[in-house]
Amino acid sequence: MTEIRSMQLQNVAVFGASGTIGAALIRELADRHPLANIHGISREPVVSESLPPKVKLHELDYADSDKIKVFSEGFFQQYGSLDLIVIATGVLSAISKNPEKSVEHITESELLENFRINTVIPTLIFKHCFTLLSNAPTPTFAVLSARIGSISDNRLGGWYAYRMSKAALNMFIKTASHELRRKNKHSVVVGLHPGTVKTKFSERFIKNTTKNCFTPETAAQQLVNVIGNLTPPKSGRLFAWDETEILP
Ligand SMILES: NC(=O)c1ccc[n+]([C@@H]2O[C@H](COP(=O)([O-])OP(=O)(O)OC[C@H]3O[C@@H](n4cnc5c(N)ncnc54)[C@H](OP(=O)(O)O)[C@@H]3O)[C@@H](O)[C@H]2O)c1
């Protein structure tokens, strides 16, 4: 965060704490903000050895909207507000082995499940954490999106479910930014493109290129830099790892 915003960070929540980028983000945020309460949230108990001991781990089944509600109400009782929420959940393909190369690979089940995970879950987390965010002095809600989910970037086609669910996520980000701004004019809601990051699922797609392919640690450093430079005029927009704006 910039000097001013970083000093105001008290409570931070990263959803998707067991993920490659989510875990790296937690480590980076804990490093840079030693005084903040860093909360890692995951569907399953996270392997805590990979995370700094000060990080508070929470188990939460995002599939159940009521459970997110109960979680946020408990959080409200204990902490009152959240200065920064990062949503690091998401899947390339939810059910199918690979993303669709062409129309014959499209299935209803993949479209629906991909949309549920990539678009619906972040939207429900925003809904239930809205009061926590509104109460913070300079709240930030940052969601990992993807460049290839932007209509402006679609030159090759394919990967239907992923592209569509992330494009819809980008619309959610814009819509959410308006509503949170009305509650708190210092707020920021953004989508972030981490770049291509070496993870279990990306390995098979990136083996032929070394260009702009980041380790999770580098990706996390870059993303935390981008988050640190966010200001309210940037709300509702999508930014890449190098702070360049991506048109939705
Ligand atoms: N890796 C890349 O090159 C790349 C590029 C562009 C964008 N991104 C975006 O960055 C985000 C994180 O990606 P990653 O590479 O860190 O992936 P990852 O290691 O597979 O982690 C993704 C996280 O998503 C959550 N998740 C997985 N399946 C889910 C399900 N069925 N229901 C609910 N949550 C589920 C899990 O969170 P918990 O198990 O902790 O709950 C998991 O840890 C994604 O949104 C992805 O689209 C990644």
The ligand as an SDF file (V2000), in Angstrom:
LIG
                    3D

 48 52  0  0  0  0  0  0  0  0999 V2000
   -2.0970  -18.8090  -12.2330 N   0  0  0  0  0  0  0  0  0  0  0  0
   -2.2130  -17.9740  -13.2490 C   0  0  0  0  0  0  0  0  0  0  0  0
   -1.3780  -17.9530  -14.1700 O   0  0  0  0  0  0  0  0  0  0  0  0
   -3.3560  -17.0100  -13.3000 C   0  0  0  0  0  0  0  0  0  0  0  0
   -3.4420  -16.0950  -14.3790 C   0  0  0  0  0  0  0  0  0  0  0  0
   -4.5080  -15.2020  -14.4220 C   0  0  0  0  0  0  0  0  0  0  0  0
   -5.4560  -15.1950  -13.4050 C   0  0  0  0  0  0  0  0  0  0  0  0
   -5.3450  -16.0950  -12.3590 N   0  0  0  0  0  0  0  0  0  0  0  0
   -6.3930  -16.0720  -11.3320 C   0  0  0  0  0  0  0  0  0  0  0  0
   -5.8230  -16.0520  -10.0430 O   0  0  0  0  0  0  0  0  0  0  0  0
   -6.6900  -16.7240   -9.1180 C   0  0  0  0  0  0  0  0  0  0  0  0
   -5.9000  -17.7070   -8.2650 C   0  0  0  0  0  0  0  0  0  0  0  0
   -5.3060  -18.6400   -9.1230 O   0  0  0  0  0  0  0  0  0  0  0  0
   -4.1690  -19.6770   -8.6320 P   0  0  0  0  0  0  0  0  0  0  0  0
   -3.2680  -19.8250   -9.7900 O   0  0  0  0  0  0  0  0  0  0  0  0
   -3.5890  -19.2840   -7.3150 O   0  0  0  0  0  0  0  0  0  0  0  0
   -5.0450  -20.9950   -8.5080 O   0  0  0  0  0  0  0  0  0  0  0  0
   -5.0220  -22.1730   -7.4100 P   0  0  0  0  0  0  0  0  0  0  0  0
   -3.6770  -22.3960   -6.8560 O   0  0  0  0  0  0  0  0  0  0  0  0
   -5.6990  -23.3190   -8.0760 O   0  0  0  0  0  0  0  0  0  0  0  0
   -5.9630  -21.5830   -6.2620 O   0  0  0  0  0  0  0  0  0  0  0  0
   -7.2920  -21.2690   -6.5170 C   0  0  0  0  0  0  0  0  0  0  0  0
   -8.1080  -21.2180   -5.2440 C   0  0  0  0  0  0  0  0  0  0  0  0
   -9.4880  -21.1660   -5.6490 O   0  0  0  0  0  0  0  0  0  0  0  0
  -10.2880  -21.8470   -4.7130 C   0  0  0  0  0  0  0  0  0  0  0  0
  -11.0880  -22.8850   -5.3650 N   0  0  0  0  0  0  0  0  0  0  0  0
  -10.6750  -23.9000   -6.1530 C   0  0  0  0  0  0  0  0  0  0  0  0
  -11.7110  -24.6900   -6.4960 N   0  0  0  0  0  0  0  0  0  0  0  0
  -12.7940  -24.1410   -5.8940 C   0  0  0  0  0  0  0  0  0  0  0  0
  -14.1610  -24.5160   -5.8220 C   0  0  0  0  0  0  0  0  0  0  0  0
  -14.6330  -25.5840   -6.4350 N   0  0  0  0  0  0  0  0  0  0  0  0
  -14.9910  -23.7410   -5.1010 N   0  0  0  0  0  0  0  0  0  0  0  0
  -14.5370  -22.6480   -4.4620 C   0  0  0  0  0  0  0  0  0  0  0  0
  -13.2410  -22.2540   -4.4730 N   0  0  0  0  0  0  0  0  0  0  0  0
  -12.3980  -22.9910   -5.1720 C   0  0  0  0  0  0  0  0  0  0  0  0
   -9.3670  -22.5490   -3.7230 C   0  0  0  0  0  0  0  0  0  0  0  0
   -9.3980  -21.8340   -2.5150 O   0  0  0  0  0  0  0  0  0  0  0  0
   -9.3920  -22.5930   -1.0840 P   0  0  0  0  0  0  0  0  0  0  0  0
   -9.1880  -24.0530   -1.3340 O   0  0  0  0  0  0  0  0  0  0  0  0
   -8.2910  -21.9780   -0.3340 O   0  0  0  0  0  0  0  0  0  0  0  0
  -10.7040  -22.3240   -0.4980 O   0  0  0  0  0  0  0  0  0  0  0  0
   -8.0000  -22.4660   -4.3700 C   0  0  0  0  0  0  0  0  0  0  0  0
   -7.0140  -22.3610   -3.4370 O   0  0  0  0  0  0  0  0  0  0  0  0
   -7.8060  -17.3550   -9.9640 C   0  0  0  0  0  0  0  0  0  0  0  0
   -8.9450  -16.5230   -9.9080 O   0  0  0  0  0  0  0  0  0  0  0  0
   -7.2340  -17.3320  -11.3730 C   0  0  0  0  0  0  0  0  0  0  0  0
   -8.2380  -17.2490  -12.3570 O   0  0  0  0  0  0  0  0  0  0  0  0
   -4.3310  -17.0100  -12.2880 C   0  0  0  0  0  0  0  0  0  0  0  0
  1  2  1  0
  2  3  2  0
  2  4  1  0
  4  5  1  0
  4 48  2  0
  5  6  2  0
  6  7  1  0
  7  8  2  0
  8  9  1  0
  8 48  1  0
  9 10  1  0
  9 46  1  0
 10 11  1  0
 11 12  1  0
 11 44  1  0
 12 13  1  0
 13 14  1  0
 14 15  2  0
 14 16  1  0
 14 17  1  0
 17 18  1  0
 18 19  2  0
 18 20  1  0
 18 21  1  0
 21 22  1  0
 22 23  1  0
 23 24  1  0
 23 42  1  0
 24 25  1  0
 25 26  1  0
 25 36  1  0
 26 27  1  0
 26 35  1  0
 27 28  2  0
 28 29  1  0
 29 30  1  0
 29 35  2  0
 30 31  1  0
 30 32  2  0
 32 33  1  0
 33 34  2  0
 34 35  1  0
 36 37  1  0
 36 42  1  0
 37 38  1  0
 38 39  2  0
 38 40  1  0
 38 41  1  0
 42 43  1  0
 44 45  1  0
 44 46  1  0
 46 47  1  0
M  CHG  2   8   1  16  -1
M  END
$$$$
